[in-house]
Amino acid sequence: MPTHAMLICGVDLHDNEPTKWKVQNSWGDKPGHKGYFIMDNSWMDQYTYNTVVNKKHLTDTERVAYEKAEINLPYWTAMLSD
């Protein structure tokens, strides 16, 4: 369930696959290391709900998907559990 935002500041790639992510938490600069945390890829897979990416960083496949008509979901969809 989405609860707050974090800014992805960097990614560690091995063989072009992400292994860990540097994130700036929205709680300020006290927790973590001056507000920054390292999240491993399994954490990101499990807990990332939504990601905003500048279009210039999209692959061709992602750009084609972006150009498709949007699907509007009910506002409560994010709060549904599996």
CORQUI-V837964 format. One record per run of one state. SS is the DSSP state (alpha for helix, beta for strand, coil for the rest). FROM is the first residue (numbers start at 1). TO is the last residue. Records with the same first field share a line. If there is no record, write none. Layout:
SS=FROM-TO / FROM-TO
This chain:
coil=1-5 / 15-16 / 26-32 / 34-35 / 48-54 / 58-59 / 68-76 / 80-82
beta=6-14 / 17-25 / 33-33 / 36-40
alpha=41-47 / 55-57 / 60-67 / 77-79
